[in-house]
Amino acid sequence: MDKSKLKIYGWIPLCMVGSMVAMYFCGIEPLQQIIMPEIEGMYGSSKREFGLLENAQNVLLMIMIGICIKGFKIKPEVLWKVALTGLACFTLLVFLEEIDYGLHYIELIRGVKAEDAVDIRNFHNAAEGRTNTIKQIVDLGMTIFFVVLPFVFRKSENKWIRHFTADRYSVVTLLCAVLVSKTAHFLNDMSWGLIPDNNNTSEFRELFTYYLCMLYYWEVIVKRKWGVTDDGNTEVEVVVGDEEVEA
């Protein structure tokens, strides 16, 4: 067992998100306000956008964009640059969706009241049930990509597959996400220390999702080595789980 990876994929996200759950459900208002603040007169779902939980997600997304930019500088191949440009644009779109394209900042600065705020603020909340559908698709995709495939392709001899396969320790992050999410929903159902009209426990699980994606970006784009040998063949050095492979 790789203790350093267990720390990165397990203990760090567990302590980070777990402490936020504890702060939110502790019943101590100043601590709760840090996680999901109450702003008088502001549009309901916009209030929490100024809290630590939502902004931690935004920070992770910005780091992911930064990783793509770093990768653009260190990856000489044209195909890599095209892929990284597309990935950076997609991540930027997710970031803009998360911040409602800046609407809540504009409304705060202009002092827009809840009754005058824009109703449709982003794509994922534009239609009833769309957010839940997206979450279900993401959950299925995360399970396949970060749990199933790393073990299916554990001993694959294909260097392309090995380079882009997620680290097997990713399953630890997802297990922590399930544990914290279930705990948060349990506390929510028990109505422990809730702030009225400011309840969105799914955001805790979402923070795990972005954290794991950030680790994947770093692993594949920066950490894993990619080059060309003297005979013109692609050479890849990959660390998947606790096994190091040189192809």
N, C-alpha and C positions, 0 to 999 in steps of 0.2 A: 504493500500500500504506500502510495506517495503522499506523505504528510503535508507537503507544501501545496499539492493540488487539492487535497481534502480541505485545507484551510481556505484556498481561493474559491473553490466551487461549493463549499459547504458552510464553514463557520462564519466567513465574512458576510455573505448575504443573509444567513440566518440571524446573526446578531443585528445587522443593519435593519432589516424589515421587522424582525421580532421586537426590537426596541420601539419602533414606530407603532406597532400594534399595542404594546404595553402603554405607551404614552396616550394613545387615542382612547383606550378603554379604561384608563386609570380613574376617571372621574375628577381629575384635577384640571380645572378649566384652562389655566395658562399653558399647560403641557398639551392639552387637546387642541388649543388654538394654533400651536406650532405646526401640528400635523394637518389639520383642516380648519382654517380660521373662519370665523363668522364676520361678515362685513355688512353692516346695516344698510338696507335698501338696495342691495345689489342682487342681480339675477341669481337665482338659486344655485345652479351648477357652477357658476363662475367663482363663487366664494372659495371653494377648495383649491382652485387653480393657483392661489397665492400661498398655499401651504407647503410644508417640507416634502410631503409624500409626492405630490404632483410635480414639484420642481426637481426632485431627485430623478424622476423619470426623464424630465427634459434634459437634465445634465448628462445622463447616460446616453441619450440620443445624440446630443452634441458631441460627446466623446466618440461615438460610433462614426459620425461624419468626419471627425478629425482623424480617425484611424484610416478611413478611406482616402483622405487627402495625403496622409503619410505614405500609404501604400502606393498612391499614384507617383510619388517621388522615388520610391525604392524599387518598384517593379518596372523593368525596362520594356517588357513585351507589350505590343500594341493591344493584344487581346485582353491583357490584364487591365490596361488603362481604360478600355471601353467598358469592361465589366465593373470596374471600380466607380466609374462615372455614373453608370446606371444605378449601382448600389447606393451611392451617396445621394443621388436624386430621390430614390425611393425612401431612404431614411429621412431626408429632409421633408418629404411629403408627410411621413408619419409624425414628425416633429410638429409640423404646421397643424396637422389634425389635432394633436394633443393640446396645443395652445389656442385652439379655435381661431387660427390665423390671426392671432393678436387681438381678437375682439374684446376679451375681458380687460386687457390693458387699456384699450381705447375707451371702453365704457367707464373704467375707474378714473382715468384722467379727466374725462369729460363730465363725470358725475351723472352718468345715465342711470335712471332708476329702473328697478326690475320690470315694471309694467311697460317701459319703453324699449327694453332690450330686444335684440334680434332673437327670434325663436329658433330658426334653423341655423346652427352655428358651424357645423362641419358635416362631412359625408357620413361618418359612421353613426351619427345620431339623427340623420335627416329623415329616416323612416322608422316606424315602430317595429321593434324586434331586430333591426339590423345589427345593433351592437351585440346582442346575444348570439346572433348567427356568426358574426365575425369571431367572437370569442370561442365558439365551438370549433370553427375551422382552425383557428390558431392553436387551440389545445390539441386537436388531432394532429396537426402538422408538427407541433413541438414534440409530441409523444413519438411519432414516427422518426423524426429527424434526430432528436437528441437522446432517445432511449433505444429504439429498435435498430436503426441503421449502424450506430457505432459498434454494436455487438455482432450484427450480421456480417459487417465488413471488417471485423477485427483482424483477420488474417488474410485479407485480400492482397493479392500480388500486384494489383493494378495501382500504379503510383498516382494516377489522377484521382481515383476513388479514395485512396488513403489520405491524400492531401486535403480533400474537401470534406472528409468525414469528421463529425464532431468528436471531441474528446469524450472518452467513456465516463469520465467523472462528471459529465453534464447531468447524468441521472441523479447525482447527489443534490444538485441545485433544484431539480424538479421535485424531488422528494421533500426537500425543505419547503418548497413553494406550496405543496399540497398540505403539509403539516401546518404552516402558518395560516394558509387560507381557511382551512377547516376550523382552526382555533378562532380566527377573526369572525367567521360566520356564526360559530357557536356563541361567542360573546355578544354578537349583535342580536341573535335570537333571544338571548337572555336579557337584552336591554341593559347591559352593563355600561354605565357612564356615557351614554350616547348624547351627542349634541343634536338638538332638534333640527330637522330638515337639512342635515349635513351628513348623510350616511351613504357611503360608497365603498363597501369593504372589498370589492373586487380589485380596487386599485393596489392593494397590497400584493396580490398575485401578479398583477401587471408589472410591478417593479422588479420582481424576480425574472419575468420574461425579458425585460430590457437588459437586465444585468447579464443573463446568460447569453443573449445575443451579442452583447458587447465583448464578452470573453471569446465567443466564436470568431468575431471580426478580428480580434487581436491574434488569436491562434493562427488562423488561416492566412491573414494578410501580412502580418508582421513577424510572428515568431517562427513559423515554419519556413524553412529555407527553400528557395526555388532558383534554379540556375540552369546553365547549359554547359555540358562537358565538352572536352576537346574534340570528341568525335561527332558533335552536333546533336547528341541525344539529350533529352530533358532529364535533369537530375533533381530528385526531390528527397529531402530529409524530413521525416515526419515523426512527431511524437504523439502517439495516440494512447491515451490512458497512461500506463506506466511502462509501455514498451517503446523503444526507440528503433526506428527502421531506416535504413539507408538504401535507396534504390538507385 
